[in-house]
Amino acid sequence: MLKTILRAGFTTILLLIGITTATARKNYEVQGKASYYADFFHGRLTSNGEIFSQDSLTCAHRTLPFGTYLKVKNKKNGREVIVRVNDRGPFIDGRVIDLSRAAAEQLDMIHAGVVRVDVVQVEKPTYPEVAPFELPLFRMYDDLLKKSYTLEEWSRQRQQDRISLLEASVKDTLRNYIAEFIEK
C-alpha cells in the first residue's frame, strides 16, 4: 500500500516537472526522426480531447504543451510545414514527432514513412485577411411576363403569388360553404 502511494506521488512529481519544463520551454529546437499517424486514428480522440483529422496540420509531441506551433523541415528535400501539437507521442524510440497525414504530404514523406527532420517552435501563424467574397448577381428571365428577376425578387414574387392563391382559395371555400348553408 505504501509502495503504491509513494509510486503515485513520485509519478505525479515527475509529471509536474515535465509539464513545467514543457511550458517554460521557449525556442524549442530539435533534430530527429518524424513519422506520421496511420489512417486508423482518423476520427478518434487525441490527448487534448479533439477529434483527430488526418486532413489537419497537427502533430503529437511527448512533452510540449497542447497548442504549441512547430515548424517541421524535411532535411532531405527542404520542405517545411507548420503544425499544432494536439496529441502525445510518438512512443517509438528515436522519433521526435508524429505528424498528421496532411502534414506528412506537405513534407513529401508519405512514401518514406519516416524521415529526418528539424523541429523548431514558432509563434502562432497569422494569415492575411481576405476580403469578403460576393457572388455575382444572378438574374432569371420569365418568358411569360417578359421580365427578369434576381433570385431574391423571384422568391419574393412567388411567395406573394402563393399568398394570393391561398386567399383566393379560402374565399372560394367560404363562398361555397355559405352558398351550401343558405340552400339547405
LINKA-V430510 format. One record per backbone hydrogen bond with DSSP energy under -1.0 kcal/mol. CO is the residue of the C=O (numbers start at 0). NH is the residue of the N-H. Records with the same first field share a line. If there is no record, write none. Layout:
CO=NH / NH
This chain:
0=4
1=5
2=6
3=7
4=8
5=9
6=10
7=11
8=12
9=13
10=14
11=15
12=16
13=17
14=18
15=19
16=20
17=21
18=22
19=23
27=120
29=118
31=116
32=95 / 96
33=114
34=98
37=40
38=41
40=43
43=51
45=48
49=45
51=42
52=55
53=101
55=57
56=83
57=99
58=85
59=97
64=67
67=84
68=121
69=82
70=119
71=80
72=117
73=77
78=73
80=71
82=69
83=58
84=66
85=47
86=60
91=94
93=32
96=34
97=59
98=36
99=103
100=104
101=105
102=106
103=108
104=107
108=112
111=113
114=33
115=74
116=31
117=72
118=29
119=70
139=148
141=145 / 146
146=141
148=139
149=153
150=154
151=155
152=156
153=157
154=158
155=159
156=160
157=161
158=162
159=163
160=164
161=165
162=166
163=167
164=168
165=169
166=170
167=171
168=172
169=173
170=174
171=175
172=176
173=177
174=178
175=179
176=180
177=181
178=182
179=183
